[in-house]
């Protein structure tokens, strides 16, 4: 049996890194967008939470992609939020 020559990386937040992955690793980037209702439902069902401090700790990302959302992201960092609210912001 031959070893695989390609790997599949599944990362729901990697969309923000797609350009970097292409440039630095010469990857073929495929972006699939899931139904937003299904995404939010999965978060709620699994009671998964996203720590928005990960975004806040990256000033270049915040400045480049989320300057108008900085205040909202700060509020999500300050107090726990329902997974549905988190899914909406994501």
C-alpha positions as CSV (number, residue, x, y, z in Angstrom):
1,X,0.0,0.0,0.0
2,X,1.4,3.4,-0.9
3,X,1.8,6.2,1.6
4,X,-0.5,9.2,1.0
5,X,1.1,12.0,-0.9
6,X,-1.4,14.6,0.2
7,X,-2.9,15.5,3.6
8,X,-6.2,17.0,4.3
9,X,-6.3,19.6,7.1
10,X,-9.8,20.4,8.5
11,X,-9.8,23.6,10.5
12,X,-13.0,25.6,10.8
13,X,-11.1,28.8,11.7
14,X,-8.3,28.4,9.2
15,X,-10.1,30.6,6.6
16,X,-8.3,33.5,8.2
17,X,-5.0,31.7,7.5
18,X,-5.7,30.5,4.0
19,X,-3.4,33.1,2.3
20,X,-0.6,32.4,4.7
21,X,-0.9,28.7,4.3
22,X,-0.8,29.1,0.5
23,X,2.2,31.4,0.6
24,X,4.4,29.7,3.2
25,X,3.5,26.0,2.6
26,X,2.4,26.1,-1.0
27,X,-0.9,24.3,-0.1
28,X,-3.9,23.9,-2.3
29,X,-6.5,25.7,-0.2
30,X,-10.1,24.6,-0.5
31,X,-12.8,26.5,1.4
32,X,-16.1,24.9,2.2
33,X,-18.7,27.0,3.8
34,X,-21.2,25.2,6.1
35,X,-24.8,26.1,6.6
36,X,-24.6,28.8,9.4
37,X,-27.6,27.2,11.1
38,X,-26.0,23.8,11.2
39,X,-22.8,25.4,12.5
40,X,-24.6,27.2,15.3
41,X,-26.6,24.1,16.1
42,X,-23.4,22.0,16.4
43,X,-21.9,24.5,18.8
44,X,-25.0,24.5,21.0
45,X,-25.4,20.7,20.9
46,X,-21.8,20.1,21.9
47,X,-21.8,23.1,24.3
48,X,-18.6,24.3,22.5
49,X,-17.2,27.7,23.2
50,X,-14.8,29.9,21.3
51,X,-12.3,31.9,23.3
52,X,-12.3,35.3,21.5
53,X,-9.1,36.3,23.4
54,X,-7.3,34.3,20.7
55,X,-8.3,37.0,18.2
56,X,-7.6,39.8,20.7
57,X,-4.1,38.5,21.3
58,X,-3.3,39.0,17.6
59,X,-3.2,42.8,17.0
60,X,-2.4,42.4,13.3
61,X,-5.4,40.1,12.7
62,X,-7.7,42.5,14.6
63,X,-6.4,45.5,12.7
64,X,-6.5,43.8,9.3
65,X,-9.8,41.9,9.5
66,X,-11.9,43.0,12.5
67,X,-11.4,46.7,13.2
68,X,-15.1,47.4,13.3
69,X,-15.7,44.3,15.5
70,X,-13.1,45.1,18.2
71,X,-15.6,46.5,20.7
72,X,-18.0,43.5,20.2
73,X,-15.1,41.0,20.5
74,X,-14.0,42.8,23.7
75,X,-17.5,42.3,25.2
76,X,-17.4,38.6,24.3
77,X,-14.0,38.4,26.1
78,X,-15.4,40.1,29.2
79,X,-18.4,37.8,29.9
80,X,-19.4,34.3,29.0
81,X,-21.8,34.0,26.0
82,X,-24.2,31.5,24.8
83,X,-22.8,29.2,22.0
84,X,-25.5,30.6,19.6
85,X,-24.3,34.2,20.2
86,X,-20.7,33.0,19.7
87,X,-21.6,31.3,16.4
88,X,-23.3,34.5,15.2
89,X,-20.2,36.5,15.9
90,X,-17.9,33.9,14.3
